Amino acid sequence: MLLSLGHGYSARALARRLLADGWQVAGTTRSEDKARQMRAEGVTALPWTREAIAGALPKATHLLVSAAPDAGGDPALQLAGDLLSARAASLAWAGYLSTTGVYGDHQGGWVDETTPLTPSSRRGKARVAAESAWRATGLPLHIFRLAGIYGPGRGPFAKIRAGTAQRVIKPNQFFSRIHVEDIAEVLLTSIARPAPGTAYNVCDDQPAPPQDVLACAADMLGLPVPPEVPFETAEMSPMARAFYADSKKVSNRRIREDLGVALHYPDYRSGLAAILAAETAS
């Protein structure tokens, strides 16, 4: 059984694949609406409580942690870190979903898993601290540093259709991305080929400026390409603006060569095309 702490967008994609293979999956949530959705998908929905986690752990052979750190640190470790550590010997695999934000800004240069962790943002620093705390638990831990996640229901098409998208231009700005189904593929492959202590960058083959992705999506829809707006004058939320503080190209060599993963969507063009095809078919 997989126990999923903080059962969100990426964990749901993995759960669909595992359930189809006959696994049991239990996941925590703080929302009753999400709990109903989880149950409809075949996942046992657990409240975010120490008691619920304690009850599920004896059945769990695998653990996935998706909950992000908050102002107080890692929420799962705060809630049940001692319980998890006590079960370390009985778990075959544990995965922690981190972020490529741990590398900080590299002015458009390449990073890989050997690059020092020099985060520039508060969120990135919190992730580095969380990675370190999870490594100290004694669990058979694998760290997955996710690039920008997109997939069904999470992409640029809605904003382009609504006419609210803008192509923010900042010179030498590169982001890496990953389709949610390829996150599931990497996790499944790691479960089949565990290597505790390893960190993996989870991203596609083609880092790209964000304005190029929006232009591609607009072309696919047959709509006008959104206007260019200089970064300095763009109207953006503080969180969106913070993402532009880091520019880097993230290497996925380790998932390709060490895990042998073949991405379903190795670049944003193929990923966007699949999302649009699914929307059209539904």
C-alpha positions in Angstrom: 0.0 0.0 0.0 1.1 3.5 -0.8 0.5 6.1 1.9 0.4 9.6 0.4 0.8 12.5 2.7 -0.6 15.6 1.2 -2.5 13.9 -1.7 -2.3 16.6 -4.4 -2.1 16.9 -8.2 1.1 14.9 -8.7 0.2 12.2 -6.2 -3.2 11.7 -7.9 -1.5 11.0 -11.2 0.7 8.3 -9.5 -2.3 6.9 -7.6 -4.2 6.3 -10.9 -1.4 4.3 -12.2 -0.9 2.2 -9.0 -4.6 1.5 -8.6 -4.8 0.3 -12.2 -2.0 -2.2 -11.2 -3.9 -3.5 -8.2 -2.3 -1.4 -5.4 -4.1 0.1 -2.4 -3.5 3.8 -2.0 -4.4 5.9 1.1 -3.9 9.6 1.1 -4.4 12.5 3.6 -6.3 15.7 3.0 -7.6 18.6 5.0 -10.6 19.1 2.6 -13.8 17.2 2.6 -14.4 18.1 -1.0 -11.0 16.6 -1.9 -11.8 13.6 0.3 -14.9 12.9 -1.7 -12.9 13.2 -5.0 -10.3 10.8 -3.6 -12.9 8.2 -2.7 -14.4 8.5 -6.1 -11.0 7.7 -7.6 -10.5 4.6 -5.4 -8.2 6.2 -2.9 -8.8 5.8 0.9 -9.2 9.3 2.2 -7.6 10.1 5.6 -7.9 13.2 7.6 -4.7 15.2 8.3 -4.3 13.8 11.8 -1.6 12.0 13.7 -4.1 9.3 14.6 -5.1 8.6 11.0 -1.4 8.4 9.9 -0.6 6.1 12.8 -3.5 3.8 11.8 -2.4 3.6 8.2 1.3 3.2 8.6 1.3 -0.6 9.6 -0.3 -1.4 6.2 2.0 0.9 4.2 4.9 -0.5 2.2 5.6 2.8 0.3 5.4 6.4 1.3 5.0 9.6 -0.8 5.3 13.0 0.8 3.9 15.9 -1.2 3.1 18.5 1.5 5.2 21.6 1.1 6.9 23.2 4.1 5.2 26.2 5.7 6.3 28.9 8.2 6.8 26.3 10.9 8.8 23.8 8.8 7.8 20.5 7.3 4.1 19.8 8.3 4.3 16.0 7.9 7.4 15.8 10.1 5.9 18.1 12.7 2.7 16.0 12.8 4.1 12.5 12.6 7.9 12.5 12.1 8.6 10.1 15.0 5.9 7.7 13.8 7.4 7.7 10.3 11.0 7.1 11.6 9.8 4.2 13.7 8.4 2.5 10.6 11.5 3.1 8.5 12.6 -0.5 8.4 9.2 -1.7 7.2 9.0 0.6 4.2 10.5 -0.5 0.9 10.5 3.0 -0.6 9.8 6.6 0.4 9.6 9.6 -1.9 9.7 13.3 -1.1 8.5 15.8 -3.7 10.8 18.8 -3.6 11.4 21.5 -6.2 14.2 22.7 -8.6 13.9 26.0 -6.7 16.5 24.6 -4.3 19.2 25.4 -6.8 18.5 29.2 -6.9 19.5 31.4 -9.7 22.1 30.4 -12.3 21.5 33.2 -14.9 20.3 30.8 -17.5 23.0 28.2 -16.9 22.6 24.4 -16.5 22.2 22.7 -13.2 22.2 19.0 -12.3 21.9 17.0 -9.0 25.5 17.7 -8.2 25.0 21.4 -8.3 25.3 23.1 -4.8 21.9 24.0 -3.3 22.0 27.8 -3.1 18.3 28.9 -3.0 17.6 32.6 -3.4 14.0 32.6 -2.2 12.4 32.0 1.2 10.5 29.1 -0.4 13.6 27.6 -1.8 15.4 27.8 1.5 12.5 26.1 3.2 12.7 23.3 0.7 16.4 22.8 1.3 15.8 22.6 5.1 12.9 20.1 4.5 15.1 17.9 2.3 17.7 17.8 5.0 15.1 17.0 7.7 13.7 14.1 5.6 17.1 12.7 5.0 17.6 12.5 8.8 14.6 10.3 9.3 16.3 7.1 8.4 13.6 6.3 5.8 14.6 4.7 2.4 14.3 8.2 0.9 14.3 9.4 -2.7 14.1 13.1 -3.4 12.3 14.3 -6.5 13.1 17.9 -7.5 10.1 18.9 -9.6 10.3 21.6 -12.3 7.2 23.6 -13.2 4.2 21.2 -13.3 1.6 21.3 -16.0 -1.0 18.9 -17.3 -4.8 18.5 -17.7 -6.5 21.4 -16.0 -3.2 23.1 -15.3 -1.9 24.8 -18.4 -1.9 28.1 -20.4 -5.0 27.4 -22.6 -7.6 28.9 -20.3 -5.8 32.3 -19.9 -5.2 32.5 -23.7 -8.8 31.8 -24.5 -9.9 34.4 -21.9 -7.5 36.9 -23.4 -5.7 37.5 -20.0 -2.4 35.9 -20.8 0.7 38.0 -21.2 4.1 37.2 -22.5 6.4 38.5 -19.8 9.8 39.3 -21.3 12.9 39.1 -19.1 16.2 38.5 -21.0 17.9 35.2 -20.6 15.0 33.8 -18.6 14.7 30.0 -18.7 12.3 27.7 -16.9 12.1 23.9 -16.9 8.8 22.0 -16.9 7.4 18.6 -16.5 4.0 17.0 -17.5 2.2 15.5 -14.5 2.0 12.1 -16.2 5.8 12.1 -16.6 6.1 12.8 -12.8 4.1 9.6 -12.3 6.3 7.7 -14.7 9.5 8.7 -12.8 7.9 7.8 -9.5 6.8 4.4 -10.7 10.2 3.7 -12.2 11.9 4.6 -8.9 9.5 2.4 -7.0 10.5 -0.5 -9.3 14.2 0.4 -9.0 14.8 1.9 -5.5 18.1 3.7 -4.8 17.7 5.2 -1.3 19.6 8.5 -0.8 19.3 9.5 -4.4 18.0 12.9 -5.6 16.4 13.2 -9.1 15.6 16.3 -11.2 12.2 15.7 -12.7 11.9 17.8 -15.8 11.6 17.5 -19.6 14.4 17.8 -22.2 13.7 21.4 -23.2 14.1 24.3 -20.8 12.5 27.4 -22.5 11.6 31.0 -21.9 8.0 31.2 -20.7 6.9 33.5 -23.5 7.8 30.8 -26.0 5.4 28.4 -24.3 2.6 30.9 -24.4 3.2 31.6 -28.1 3.1 27.9 -28.9 -0.1 27.4 -27.0 -1.8 30.3 -28.8 -0.7 28.9 -32.1 -2.2 25.6 -31.2 -5.5 27.3 -30.4 -5.4 29.4 -33.6 -5.6 32.5 -31.5 -3.5 35.7 -31.5 -0.2 35.4 -29.6 -0.5 37.3 -26.3 1.2 40.7 -26.2 4.8 41.1 -24.9 5.1 42.9 -21.6 8.5 43.9 -20.1 9.1 42.1 -16.8 9.7 45.5 -15.0 6.2 46.8 -15.8 4.2 43.5 -15.9 1.3 43.2 -13.5 2.0 40.0 -11.6 1.3 38.6 -8.2 4.2 38.6 -5.7 4.4 34.8 -6.1 4.5 34.9 -9.9 7.1 37.6 -9.8 9.2 35.6 -7.4 9.5 32.8 -9.9 11.3 35.1 -12.3 14.1 35.7 -9.7 15.6 32.4 -10.8 16.7 31.5 -14.3 18.2 28.1 -15.0 18.2 25.1 -17.3 17.7 21.8 -15.4 19.3 18.6 -16.6 17.3 15.4 -16.5 20.2 13.2 -17.3 19.9 11.1 -14.1 16.3 10.1 -14.7 17.1 9.1 -18.3 20.4 7.3 -17.7 20.1 6.0 -14.1 16.4 5.2 -14.1 16.0 4.6 -17.8 12.9 6.7 -18.0 11.5 7.5 -21.4 9.4 10.6 -21.0 5.9 10.6 -22.6 6.2 14.4 -23.2 9.9 15.3 -23.6 9.1 18.9 -24.5 6.4 21.4 -23.9 5.0 21.2 -27.5 4.2 17.5 -27.1 2.7 18.0 -23.7 0.5 20.9 -24.7 -0.7 19.0 -27.8 -1.8 16.1 -25.6 -3.7 18.4 -23.2 -5.5 20.1 -26.1 -6.3 16.8 -27.7 -7.8 15.5 -24.4 -9.8 18.7 -24.0 -11.1 18.4 -27.6 -12.1 14.7 -27.1 -14.0 15.3 -23.8 
